[in-house]
Amino acid sequence: MPELQFLTAWWTILRERQQRDIADDRGDIVQYVVITAALALAAVAIVAIIVTKLTTKAKGLQTE
């Protein structure tokens, strides 16, 4: 059964590639977490600045 041998060889190659890719990507998750945390911090800071400016402008409005 050459089809079965082909599938077995193909499966083995794919499994080896996956194991190699997993071994190569082990440190990448830390970079993604740090980048995501930095972007979240920047977003919170931008929202805080906008709220502060709007609050200051709202307090400066005169009402009759």
C-alpha positions, 0 to 999 in steps of 0.5 A: 500500500504505497498510499499508506506509506506516503501518508505515514511519511508525510505525517512524520514530516509534519510532526517533526516540523511542528515540534521544531517550530514549537521549540523555536517559538518558546520565547515569543510569547513574552514579547507579545505580552510585553507589547500588548501590555505597553499598548494597553497602558498607552491606551489608558493614558490617552483616555485619561488625557482626553477625560482630563481635557474634557473635564477641564473644558467642561468646568470652564463653561459658563452657565447662566 
